[in-house]
């Protein structure tokens, strides 16, 4: 397959979306992020980035406050169920 180089002018929102795809390791380069966005659509890319941002926010809270405590009986019952 022969590839060709095309210069594109994109708006700031699309540029930010592409940067976030790279930041969350959904793409390895800007070309890869743009290709992924074209294949999956802008709405799909935005939803994916939103889900990643929400999960990162949850992880950040857990790092600050610690993991939520499980009830004592929950962990014991789950161990008994495995046996």
LINGI-V461784 format. One record per residue. SS is DSSP state (~ for helix, > for strand, _ for the rest). PSI is psi in whole degrees, 0 to 359 (NA if undefined). NEAR is the number of other C-alpha atoms within 12 Angstrom. Layout:
BEGIN
ss=<SS,SS>
psi=<PSI,PSI>
near=<NEAR,NEAR>
END
This chain:
BEGIN
ss=<_,_,_,_,_,_,_,_,_,_,_,~,~,~,~,~,~,~,~,~,~,~,~,_,_,_,_,_,_,~,~,~,~,~,~,~,~,~,~,~,_,~,~,~,~,~,~,~,~,~,~,~,~,~,~,~,~,~,~,~,~,~,~,~,~,_,_,_,_,_,_,~,~,~,~,~,~,~,~,~,~,~,_>
psi=<128,132,152,156,131,129,130,143,118,156,171,324,317,321,318,320,317,319,322,324,323,317,318,12,33,343,154,342,171,322,318,319,319,319,317,318,320,323,322,343,154,318,318,318,318,318,320,316,320,318,318,319,320,317,324,324,319,316,320,317,317,322,324,314,346,164,149,143,137,148,145,317,334,315,322,320,326,327,318,323,331,331,NA>
near=<3,4,6,6,7,8,7,11,9,12,10,10,14,23,20,19,32,33,26,29,34,24,19,23,17,23,22,18,18,23,21,18,30,29,19,25,29,16,13,15,17,22,16,17,31,23,18,24,28,18,17,21,19,15,15,16,14,17,16,14,14,14,12,11,11,11,12,12,11,11,10,10,11,12,13,13,13,13,11,10,9,8,7>
END
